Amino acid sequence: MTRLLKFFIDQHGCAKNQIDGEIIINLLTKKGLEQTFDAEKADLIIVNSCGFIESAKTESINAVISARQTYPKAKILLAGCLAQRYADELHENLPEADGVFGNGDLSKIDSIIDGLSADERPVLVPEQKGVCCSDRNLFLSFPGSAYVKITEGCNNRCAFCAIPIIRGDLRSRSASDIIDEIKLLVENGVFELNLIGQDLAAYGTGAGDNVFGDGRAMLPAGTPGSVGIADENHTQKESALCRLLKEISKISGEFRIRLLYIHPDHFNDDILPVIKADSRILPYFDIPFQSGDDKIIKSMRRVGSQEKYLALVSKIREFFPEVALRTTFLTGFPGEDDEAAANSLEFLKKLSPDWSGCFPYSKEDDTPAYDFENQVDEKTAQKRADALTQMQADITKERLSSRTGKDYNVLIEEVLAENPEAPDEGLAIGRAWFQAPEVDGSVVVSYDRSDKNALEAVKSGRLVKVHVHSSGDVDLNGDFIGDSELNAKIKKTSLKFAQAL
């Protein structure tokens, strides 16, 4: 028998996987294990893997191999999306892993730990179950910010995407469960809450969903902008996401809500007036368009078009002239020729988002696109990704420049170490409302360390008032001008954040 006393978690992948990691931490600490932030001291190292694209898979596998080489006495558990998708293959071909545990039902981790303790080599791929969002006793975010998962899985079945294979069909949390969690987080001093799911627009539309207790929300196939509730006459009412935001607006206190990942083909138009009516819900939209070429969009098994997508963004900007927009592009999708690539460049230019990510297409097992004809070679796909990335860099620089000369509430994430050569010059890193955690740029905040008020105010997890005076390629630069008046209304956090420990 091996006594597993301390564990270390090595996180990979997206925000949804981060929440899974936080849940695993809570389940293991309840079981009596102690978390350590020093892998050298761990009896168990958990690689919480990503299995979305080829580069992410490679990174996760390399993390297991590296952990085995560096910490030969520790048990190594491969968990997460990669484990869920390829459990048997990895169990057979990755001897560096002492166990393999999928993410279908994280509550089953007890049996894996028991197996590892008994010096077995367990493998478990739990059946997909609900939306796993049990209590979290530590957050893998910077202080003051947390992710809130409202859906799991996806029904969109885009031709390139393996998410439904990994995480299953769409399931949504009940509205009351989400509201209770948000209330708890706000009561404990969390200011920024990022709602996540593979597609927030589809909230409440899963086959087994009944998020408000009055029936499943309906998602009309191929009808952009018309997600809604269907009564017995099939007339459309408010979307479930709209209803959820209205319930969130009833929560008292100071906080801000950001929506991440809304599929463009059925964007919930009815959320726009709700967001406009409550300044705590940010006009920040992450809409993964993937391509600007109509032929490729259709081949991806989407129903939009460049014209429809531009009209959607135009409508959003009518509501919110200073909207923050993020998107994603996928280059080298099968059948993408030079004309299609040029159309995506033209689309990006017209779209002019604040931020965008771009990834070359990689063939994913069991997805429809895997067997599509006219596959694009990796070099060409990367070249097209580089072109989009360069165009976005120019757009981002211009968009950031338009935000200078203004004052913003900035959520401080890190206070940088004192510079011995200039002990009175303080620097901190934070984010304004138009910057999502991890994926967007930051605000570099300068302050006077000899100023007691500034020294007290500029701390991780606190809001400060910053005058932004200049911009760079990705970040903004500003000066501390005072403690945010909102801090007096935000309770001092009693939650644990990994970055603060």
Disulfide bonds with the S-S distance in Angstrom:
none
